Amino acid sequence: MRPDRNGEHVKKLLVLAAAIAGVLVYRKAQESEARKTVWSKSTDSVD
């Protein structure tokens, strides 16, 4: 009899999906932080 490996494949897909989602969230946060920094510098009061 062959062992049921469907559960193992599903776990791997879920881990892969979670990793991709984590990378996307991290990149979005970095982009947002960079945009905030640029906005802050461009709207800074002139001395």
Buried (B, 14 or more C-beta within 10 A) or exposed (E): EEEEEEEEEEEEEEEEEEEEEEEEEEEEEEEEEEEEEEEEEEEEEEE
